Each structure stands twice: as structure tokens, then as C-alpha cells.
Amino acid sequence: MTSVENSPLELYETAYRLHHNEDRPSEALKYYDALIREFPDSNECAYAVIQINRIKANDVAASITVKRKGGVLGVMAFILCLLILAALGAGAYLAWEYVLPEAQNAQQRNILATQALGKILDGKNEEALMLLDDMKLLSDTDITPYELSSQIYRRGGLIDQARAEYEAFFTKNPSMRTRPVEEIVPDPEPLPAKKKR
């Protein structure tokens, strides 16, 4: 800043030109400050205070605009977090409603199959058949209880009942039939004749 300005009016005009015409508010502030320091009782001093407040208000507005841009990003991040939480909640709900019950159902079927196999090994076929009937109620698409029941009947020589087990399964699941039941459970071969000594 040069000291060529001798009057408060000259200082004010220089500051005003820098501020409004040349858009150099930081330099204009120096002239407004000088005017207030050197001529505190002048009319121009009051105008200089108003102009300083305008410059500071513009600075504050600019900083708010910058903060607002950051705020927009913050709001977008918050909304994104809410969407992620909603997706996780929906996933948990679906797992609770569909995946978990199916897993529990599969676990119960495994328990029943294991118990039925134990009964078969103990020779308690009637109890095994009851467990396998319970297992059939848990799933229409699980062939295991039908196969095990068929094996029990087959070992007991009850071929028609053994075939009926497979037929019941294939009636519920026709797309899984790959061959006739008679091939799956063939007629028993006759026992060889005893040799005479």
C-alpha cells in the first residue's frame, strides 16, 4: 500500500476500487483498516467498517459453501450406510426366515437318519421304520428315508413294499425317476438248492 492517499475519501475510493472493481478483497482490507486507524472520526470510516463486514461475510459464506459440499458428501455417506444396514437387515431376515429353518430341517433329518440306522443295526426294524416315516414328513425331496425303508422291506422279503417305497418317492418327484422301480428293487433270486451229502 502506498501512502499517496491523503484523505479518508481517497483511501476509501482506493479500497472500494480494489474490492469491487478489481476483485482483490484482501488488498482492499488493508486500505479499509488504514482508513479506520488514521481517520476514525470520518464519515468514510463508517463505510469502511460496512465494507470490511461484507468482505468477512463473503469469506464466511465461502467457508460454509465448502463445508456444505463436505456436508453433501457426509449426507451421501450416511445414506449409503443406511442402505448397507437395510441390505444387511434384509439378508439377516431372509436367513432367519428361509436359510436357518432349512438348515434346522436338514439337521433334524440327519439326526433321524442316524437314529434309524442305529435301529436297523440293532435289528429293531419297526422302530427304524417309524423314524423314517418322521423323516419323510420333513422333506418331500429327500430320497434317504425311502431308500432305507425299501432296504428294510427287501431284507424282510417284502419286495412289493420295498418297491412301494420308491414308487411313493417318485410320485412326489417324477423328474428324479431314472429307471423303473423293478430295476431298482429286482425280484429276489431263488436260493441255491442244498447239496446232498
C-alpha positions as CSV (number, residue, x, y, z in Angstrom):
1,M,0.0,0.0,0.0
2,T,1.3,3.4,-0.9
3,S,0.7,6.4,1.2
4,V,-0.3,8.7,-1.7
5,E,-3.8,8.8,-0.3
6,N,-4.1,11.9,1.8
7,S,-7.7,12.0,2.7
8,P,-10.2,9.5,4.1
9,L,-12.1,9.8,0.8
10,E,-9.0,8.8,-1.3
11,L,-8.3,5.8,1.0
12,Y,-12.0,4.7,0.8
13,E,-12.1,5.1,-3.1
14,T,-8.9,3.1,-3.5
15,A,-10.2,0.3,-1.1
16,Y,-13.6,0.3,-2.8
17,R,-12.0,0.0,-6.3
18,L,-9.8,-2.9,-5.2
19,H,-12.7,-4.6,-3.5
20,H,-15.5,-4.2,-6.1
21,N,-13.8,-3.4,-9.5
22,E,-10.6,-5.4,-9.3
23,D,-12.0,-8.2,-7.0
24,R,-9.0,-8.1,-4.7
25,P,-10.7,-8.0,-1.3
26,S,-7.6,-8.9,0.8
27,E,-5.8,-5.8,-0.5
28,A,-8.9,-3.7,-0.1
29,L,-9.0,-4.8,3.6
30,K,-5.6,-3.1,4.1
31,Y,-6.9,0.2,2.9
32,Y,-10.1,0.0,4.9
33,D,-8.1,-0.8,8.0
34,A,-5.7,2.1,7.3
35,L,-8.7,4.4,6.9
36,I,-10.2,3.3,10.3
37,R,-6.8,3.7,12.0
38,E,-5.9,7.1,10.5
39,F,-9.3,8.7,10.3
40,P,-11.5,7.1,13.0
41,D,-13.8,10.2,13.1
42,S,-14.5,10.5,9.4
43,N,-17.8,9.6,7.6
44,E,-15.8,7.2,5.4
45,C,-14.7,5.3,8.5
46,A,-18.3,4.0,9.0
47,Y,-18.5,3.0,5.3
48,A,-15.1,1.2,5.6
49,V,-16.5,-0.8,8.6
50,I,-19.5,-1.8,6.5
51,Q,-17.2,-2.9,3.6
52,I,-15.0,-4.9,6.0
53,N,-18.0,-6.7,7.3
54,R,-19.1,-7.5,3.7
55,I,-15.7,-9.0,2.9
56,K,-15.8,-11.1,6.1
57,A,-19.4,-12.2,5.4
58,N,-18.3,-13.3,2.0
59,D,-15.4,-15.3,3.5
60,V,-17.8,-16.9,5.9
61,A,-20.3,-17.7,3.1
62,A,-17.4,-19.2,1.1
63,S,-16.4,-21.4,4.0
64,I,-20.0,-22.5,4.6
65,T,-20.2,-23.5,0.9
66,V,-17.1,-25.6,1.2
67,K,-18.4,-27.1,4.4
68,R,-21.8,-27.7,2.7
69,K,-20.0,-29.6,-0.1
70,G,-18.4,-31.8,2.6
71,G,-21.8,-32.0,4.2
72,V,-23.3,-33.3,1.0
73,L,-20.7,-36.0,1.0
74,G,-21.4,-36.7,4.6
75,V,-25.1,-37.0,3.9
76,M,-24.4,-39.2,0.9
77,A,-22.2,-41.4,3.1
78,F,-24.9,-41.5,5.8
79,I,-27.5,-42.6,3.2
80,L,-25.1,-45.2,1.9
81,C,-24.6,-46.5,5.4
82,L,-28.4,-46.7,5.9
83,L,-28.7,-48.6,2.6
84,I,-26.0,-51.0,3.6
85,L,-27.7,-51.5,7.0
86,A,-31.0,-52.1,5.3
87,A,-29.4,-54.7,3.0
88,L,-27.7,-56.5,5.9
89,G,-31.0,-56.4,7.8
90,A,-32.8,-57.9,4.8
91,G,-30.2,-60.6,4.5
92,A,-30.5,-61.4,8.1
93,Y,-34.3,-61.6,7.8
94,L,-34.0,-63.9,4.8
95,A,-31.5,-66.1,6.6
96,W,-33.8,-66.2,9.6
97,E,-36.9,-67.0,7.6
98,Y,-35.5,-69.3,4.9
99,V,-31.9,-70.5,5.4
100,L,-32.0,-71.2,9.1
101,P,-35.2,-73.2,9.1
102,E,-33.9,-75.3,6.1
103,A,-30.6,-75.9,7.9
104,Q,-32.5,-76.9,11.1
105,N,-34.7,-79.2,9.0
106,A,-31.7,-80.8,7.4
107,Q,-30.1,-81.3,10.8
108,Q,-33.3,-82.9,12.1
109,R,-33.4,-85.3,9.1
110,N,-29.7,-86.2,9.7
111,I,-30.5,-87.0,13.3
112,L,-33.5,-89.2,12.4
113,A,-31.4,-91.0,9.7
114,T,-28.7,-91.7,12.2
115,Q,-31.1,-93.0,14.8
116,A,-32.9,-95.1,12.1
117,L,-29.6,-96.7,11.0
118,G,-28.8,-97.5,14.7
119,K,-32.2,-99.2,15.0
120,I,-31.6,-101.2,11.8
121,L,-28.2,-102.4,13.1
122,D,-29.9,-103.4,16.3
123,G,-32.5,-105.4,14.4
124,K,-35.3,-103.0,15.5
125,N,-36.8,-102.6,12.0
126,E,-40.3,-101.4,13.2
127,E,-38.7,-98.6,15.3
128,A,-36.5,-97.7,12.3
129,L,-39.5,-97.5,10.0
130,M,-41.3,-95.2,12.4
131,L,-38.2,-92.9,12.5
132,L,-38.0,-93.0,8.7
133,D,-41.7,-92.1,8.5
134,D,-41.0,-89.0,10.6
135,M,-38.1,-88.2,8.3
136,K,-40.4,-88.3,5.3
137,L,-42.6,-85.7,6.8
138,L,-39.7,-83.2,6.9
139,S,-38.9,-83.3,3.2
140,D,-40.6,-84.4,0.0
141,T,-37.4,-84.3,-2.0
142,D,-35.1,-86.4,0.3
143,I,-34.9,-89.9,-1.0
144,T,-32.9,-91.3,2.0
145,P,-35.9,-92.4,4.2
146,Y,-37.5,-94.1,1.2
147,E,-34.2,-95.9,0.3
148,L,-33.7,-97.1,3.9
149,S,-37.3,-98.2,4.3
150,S,-37.0,-100.1,1.0
151,Q,-33.9,-101.9,2.2
152,I,-35.7,-102.9,5.4
153,Y,-38.6,-104.4,3.5
154,R,-36.3,-106.0,0.9
155,R,-34.3,-107.8,3.6
156,G,-37.5,-109.0,5.1
157,G,-38.5,-110.4,1.7
158,L,-41.3,-107.9,1.3
159,I,-40.5,-106.9,-2.3
160,D,-43.8,-105.2,-3.1
161,Q,-43.5,-102.9,0.0
162,A,-39.8,-102.2,-1.0
163,R,-41.0,-101.1,-4.4
164,A,-43.9,-99.1,-2.9
165,E,-41.3,-97.0,-1.0
166,Y,-39.6,-96.0,-4.2
167,E,-42.9,-95.5,-6.0
168,A,-44.1,-93.1,-3.3
169,F,-40.9,-91.1,-3.7
170,F,-41.1,-91.0,-7.5
171,T,-44.7,-90.0,-7.3
172,K,-43.7,-86.9,-5.4
173,N,-40.6,-86.3,-7.5
174,P,-41.3,-87.6,-11.1
175,S,-38.3,-85.7,-12.5
176,M,-35.9,-87.9,-10.4
177,R,-37.1,-91.2,-11.9
178,T,-34.3,-92.6,-14.0
179,R,-35.3,-96.2,-14.3
180,P,-38.3,-98.4,-13.5
181,V,-38.7,-99.4,-9.8
182,E,-38.4,-103.1,-10.8
183,E,-34.8,-102.4,-11.8
184,I,-34.1,-100.6,-8.5
185,V,-35.7,-103.4,-6.5
186,P,-35.4,-106.6,-8.6
187,D,-37.1,-109.8,-7.7
188,P,-35.1,-111.9,-5.3
189,E,-33.0,-114.6,-6.8
190,P,-34.0,-118.1,-5.7
191,L,-31.8,-119.6,-3.0
192,P,-29.5,-122.3,-4.3
193,A,-30.5,-125.8,-3.6
194,K,-28.7,-127.6,-0.8
195,K,-26.3,-130.3,-1.9
196,K,-26.9,-133.7,-0.6
197,R,-24.0,-135.4,1.1
